[in-house]
Amino acid sequence: MENVIYNVIVDGSHFRCMDTSNGMQLGLSGINGTVISGPIVSGDRMTVILKDNLGNQKGYVMKLPSFNTITTFSA
């Protein structure tokens, strides 16, 4: 079995999780806010900082390719 190397791209109002070994899209998630920093991918995790419409910033660590939130933090 091949190892999957994840990459996440910002595509308009969505995050797209891609397998860099074959170019296949593995997941898609809507972005709830404005991307301030990231996405930074390490293994099967993604970290991103978003700003909401009130100007509040929050960081998220998400599992790939599902984009399930693992943890959040103040940013």
CORTA-V312195 format. One line per field, one symbol per residue. ss: DSSP state (2 for helix, 1 for strand, 0 for the rest). psi: psi as a letter, one per 40 degrees, with the letter a starting at -180 (. if undefined). burial: I if it has 24 or more other C-alpha atoms within 12 Angstrom, else O. Layout:
ss = ???
psi = ???
burial = ???
//
This chain:
ss = 000001111110011111100000111111000111111111001111111000001111111000011111110
psi = hihhhiihihgbfihhhihedeeihdihhihgahhdiaihhhbfihhihihieeehhhihhihieefhhdiiii.
burial = OOOOOIIIIOOOOOIIIIIOOOOOOIOIIOIOIIIOOOIIIOOIIIIIIIOOOOOOOIIIIIIIIIIOOOOOOOO
//
